[in-house]
Amino acid sequence: MYLPAARIRRYRKMKIIICDDNEEEIVRSKRVILDQKLAEEKDVTTCQPEELLKQIEGQTLECDLFIMDIEFDGRDYNGITLSTAINELQPESQIIYLTNILEFAPEVYETKHCYFVLKANMDLMLPRAVRKAEVLRSEERRVGKECRSRWS
């Protein structure tokens, strides 16, 4: 689903965390987001998996969108494991999987996420995924407000 940039601009900008174990991929994905003006630099945080795991364990997450790599070399957990915990702690957050590996595709459907992007297609597909996440987040907030106003 293509969403024109003009339609997206009316939504509040999201706080984004990019989690990858490869620093080059972190820089590349952040560049795509900033070049497409999908977020301001102050709203995009990058981290290694260990940092995100600490935030999850400490329940100190404050983020609207997580862009998650799936495979973390040399670790006994992966991006799907972290996303499962994020779903429990922050169910309103959106998750985009950004990976080189298709073999994990079936496993991501055990988590709530809005997009699966191959890194080879990042320049084209990551902006689409971020726009979709922004729309979904806005719709969820609108529905949540409507539900609260009906029941209060």
Wavefront OBJ file of the C-alpha trace (Angstrom):
o trace
v 0.000 0.000 0.000
v 1.582 3.282 -1.098
v 0.776 6.268 1.091
v 1.571 9.735 -0.234
v 3.885 11.794 1.940
v 1.379 14.660 2.127
v -1.127 12.401 3.878
v 1.446 11.265 6.424
v 2.669 14.738 7.391
v -0.453 15.430 9.465
v 0.422 12.679 11.925
v 2.677 13.268 14.926
v 6.189 12.085 14.226
v 7.105 8.778 15.770
v 9.921 7.891 18.097
v 11.890 5.186 16.285
v 14.429 2.649 17.550
v 16.607 0.800 15.031
v 18.077 -2.385 16.504
v 20.731 -4.308 14.578
v 23.998 -6.005 15.461
v 25.673 -4.613 12.331
v 26.715 -0.961 12.659
v 26.842 -0.464 8.863
v 23.228 -1.614 8.546
v 22.164 0.689 11.384
v 23.746 3.671 9.623
v 22.216 2.682 6.290
v 18.673 2.239 7.632
v 18.843 5.495 9.595
v 20.043 7.285 6.458
v 17.068 5.965 4.473
v 14.643 7.216 7.127
v 16.262 10.647 7.399
v 16.762 11.096 3.640
v 13.075 10.369 3.053
v 12.185 12.857 5.830
v 10.185 10.188 7.660
v 11.544 11.365 11.005
v 13.842 13.969 12.456
v 17.242 12.860 13.693
v 16.292 13.562 17.323
v 13.440 11.025 16.999
v 15.600 8.150 15.719
v 17.621 6.106 18.206
v 19.931 3.286 17.232
v 21.093 0.447 19.427
v 22.756 -2.915 19.588
v 20.588 -5.864 20.694
v 22.109 -5.883 24.213
v 21.030 -2.282 24.789
v 17.462 -3.014 23.723
v 17.383 -6.158 25.862
v 18.364 -4.045 28.902
v 15.549 -1.587 28.160
v 13.084 -4.463 27.827
v 14.242 -6.074 31.080
v 14.100 -2.712 32.856
v 10.745 -1.927 31.245
v 12.063 1.479 30.177
v 10.885 1.390 26.563
v 9.459 4.583 25.118
v 9.084 4.111 21.421
v 6.405 4.127 18.715
v 8.251 2.094 16.079
v 10.915 -0.578 16.362
v 12.916 -1.515 13.282
v 14.351 -4.902 14.124
v 16.982 -7.067 12.541
v 16.172 -10.727 13.117
v 19.448 -12.601 13.352
v 21.985 -11.457 15.949
v 25.324 -13.234 15.560
v 26.678 -14.941 18.673
v 23.607 -14.354 20.822
v 21.109 -16.822 22.243
v 18.164 -14.582 21.285
v 17.058 -12.871 18.083
v 14.905 -9.989 16.909
v 11.771 -12.123 17.052
v 12.441 -12.928 20.713
v 12.903 -9.235 21.509
v 9.799 -8.313 19.491
v 7.703 -10.804 21.452
v 8.724 -9.015 24.658
v 8.044 -5.620 23.065
v 4.546 -6.817 22.061
v 3.866 -7.660 25.713
v 5.287 -4.436 27.169
v 4.118 -1.993 24.503
v 1.340 -3.571 22.417
v 0.568 -0.229 20.779
v 4.076 -0.017 19.265
v 4.675 -1.003 15.668
v 7.456 -3.361 14.584
v 9.140 -3.602 11.198
v 11.458 -6.542 10.594
v 14.482 -5.585 8.491
v 16.629 -8.580 7.604
v 18.740 -10.380 5.033
v 17.251 -13.772 5.810
v 13.998 -15.101 4.405
v 14.072 -18.314 6.433
v 12.703 -16.432 9.461
v 9.675 -15.128 7.571
v 7.232 -17.722 8.953
v 8.357 -17.094 12.551
v 7.632 -13.363 12.468
v 3.927 -14.122 12.190
v 4.014 -15.258 15.814
v 4.467 -11.572 16.695
v 2.486 -8.409 16.077
v 4.318 -6.514 13.352
v 3.381 -4.380 10.384
v 6.048 -5.130 7.753
v 8.846 -7.479 6.746
v 11.579 -5.807 4.658
v 14.579 -7.466 3.077
v 17.710 -5.350 3.442
v 18.378 -5.760 -0.280
v 15.128 -3.788 -0.881
v 15.594 -1.338 1.979
v 15.777 1.867 -0.074
v 12.403 1.197 -1.682
v 10.517 -0.758 0.971
v 11.606 0.750 4.299
v 9.973 4.140 3.574
v 6.731 2.343 2.657
v 6.913 0.300 5.837
v 7.504 3.366 8.035
v 4.580 5.192 6.417
v 2.332 2.201 7.016
v 3.455 1.983 10.653
v 2.667 5.660 11.120
v -0.839 5.246 9.711
v -1.496 2.134 11.813
v -0.288 3.875 14.959
v -2.521 6.857 14.279
v -5.539 4.618 13.613
v -4.948 2.633 16.810
v -4.770 5.840 18.837
v -7.972 7.133 17.249
v -9.839 3.890 17.971
v -8.469 3.832 21.512
v -9.739 7.365 22.143
v -13.162 6.489 20.731
v -13.396 3.411 22.957
v -12.342 5.336 26.053
v -14.871 8.101 25.372
v -17.688 5.564 24.900
v -16.943 3.733 28.139
v -16.234 6.716 30.355
l 1 2 3 4 5 6 7 8 9 10 11 12 13 14 15 16 17 18 19 20 21 22 23 24 25 26 27 28 29 30 31 32 33 34 35 36 37 38 39 40 41 42 43 44 45 46 47 48 49 50 51 52 53 54 55 56 57 58 59 60 61 62 63 64 65 66 67 68 69 70 71 72 73 74 75 76 77 78 79 80 81 82 83 84 85 86 87 88 89 90 91 92 93 94 95 96 97 98 99 100 101 102 103 104 105 106 107 108 109 110 111 112 113 114 115 116 117 118 119 120 121 122 123 124 125 126 127 128 129 130 131 132 133 134 135 136 137 138 139 140 141 142 143 144 145 146 147 148 149 150 151 152
